[in-house]
Amino acid sequence: QAAAEALLVGSAAANQYSAPAGLSELREEVSRLYARLYPGDAYDPASEVIICTSGQESLNAALRACVSEQVSRGGRDGVIVFEPYFPFTQGALDNAPAVMQPVRTHAPG
């Protein structure tokens, strides 16, 4: 009942999709948090902070930002991935585009 009422009397934004980069209020708060945690560093919430809805979305965004476009045109960047890795990792690398260089991890001892 409370959720339905909030949608009916709340703001117009209550029943709309959020901005692709995330809610501006959350980006601003993340920017302030990082400024407190890392004095001297400042991140512009409008252009340097993105809120993702999942780890998969975050991984895709990071890979697309880091893979060299010039290398990708003539070949594909290699990305070291520690095994075991999430099943969607290969697809994210294919979309980047990059070639997975798996490295098997072992328990200490």
TARAUR-V261523 format. One record per residue. RES is the residue in one letter. SS is DSSP state (alpha for helix, beta for strand, coil for the rest). OMEGA is omega in whole degrees, 0 to 359 (999 if undefined). Layout:
BEGIN
res=RES ss=SS omega=OMEGA
res=RES ss=SS omega=OMEGA
END
This chain:
BEGIN
res=Q ss=coil omega=182
res=A ss=alpha omega=180
res=A ss=alpha omega=179
res=A ss=alpha omega=180
res=E ss=alpha omega=179
res=A ss=alpha omega=178
res=L ss=alpha omega=182
res=L ss=alpha omega=185
res=V ss=alpha omega=183
res=G ss=coil omega=181
res=S ss=coil omega=179
res=A ss=alpha omega=181
res=A ss=alpha omega=185
res=A ss=alpha omega=181
res=N ss=alpha omega=179
res=Q ss=coil omega=174
res=Y ss=coil omega=177
res=S ss=coil omega=177
res=A ss=coil omega=181
res=P ss=coil omega=180
res=A ss=coil omega=182
res=G ss=coil omega=180
res=L ss=coil omega=183
res=S ss=alpha omega=180
res=E ss=alpha omega=179
res=L ss=alpha omega=178
res=R ss=alpha omega=179
res=E ss=alpha omega=180
res=E ss=alpha omega=177
res=V ss=alpha omega=178
res=S ss=alpha omega=178
res=R ss=alpha omega=179
res=L ss=alpha omega=181
res=Y ss=alpha omega=176
res=A ss=alpha omega=177
res=R ss=alpha omega=182
res=L ss=alpha omega=184
res=Y ss=coil omega=182
res=P ss=coil omega=181
res=G ss=coil omega=176
res=D ss=coil omega=177
res=A ss=coil omega=179
res=Y ss=coil omega=178
res=D ss=coil omega=183
res=P ss=coil omega=181
res=A ss=coil omega=185
res=S ss=coil omega=185
res=E ss=coil omega=179
res=V ss=coil omega=178
res=I ss=coil omega=177
res=I ss=coil omega=180
res=C ss=coil omega=183
res=T ss=coil omega=182
res=S ss=coil omega=175
res=G ss=alpha omega=180
res=Q ss=alpha omega=178
res=E ss=alpha omega=179
res=S ss=alpha omega=180
res=L ss=alpha omega=178
res=N ss=alpha omega=181
res=A ss=alpha omega=181
res=A ss=alpha omega=180
res=L ss=alpha omega=180
res=R ss=alpha omega=179
res=A ss=alpha omega=188
res=C ss=alpha omega=182
res=V ss=coil omega=182
res=S ss=coil omega=180
res=E ss=alpha omega=180
res=Q ss=alpha omega=179
res=V ss=alpha omega=183
res=S ss=alpha omega=180
res=R ss=alpha omega=181
res=G ss=alpha omega=183
res=G ss=coil omega=177
res=R ss=coil omega=176
res=D ss=beta omega=171
res=G ss=beta omega=179
res=V ss=beta omega=178
res=I ss=beta omega=180
res=V ss=beta omega=180
res=F ss=beta omega=177
res=E ss=beta omega=359
res=P ss=coil omega=181
res=Y ss=coil omega=180
res=F ss=coil omega=182
res=P ss=coil omega=182
res=F ss=coil omega=183
res=T ss=alpha omega=181
res=Q ss=alpha omega=178
res=G ss=alpha omega=178
res=A ss=alpha omega=178
res=L ss=alpha omega=177
res=D ss=alpha omega=181
res=N ss=alpha omega=188
res=A ss=alpha omega=347
res=P ss=coil omega=180
res=A ss=beta omega=179
res=V ss=beta omega=179
res=M ss=beta omega=173
res=Q ss=beta omega=186
res=P ss=beta omega=175
res=V ss=beta omega=181
res=R ss=beta omega=176
res=T ss=coil omega=180
res=H ss=coil omega=177
res=A ss=coil omega=178
res=P ss=coil omega=174
res=G ss=coil omega=999
END
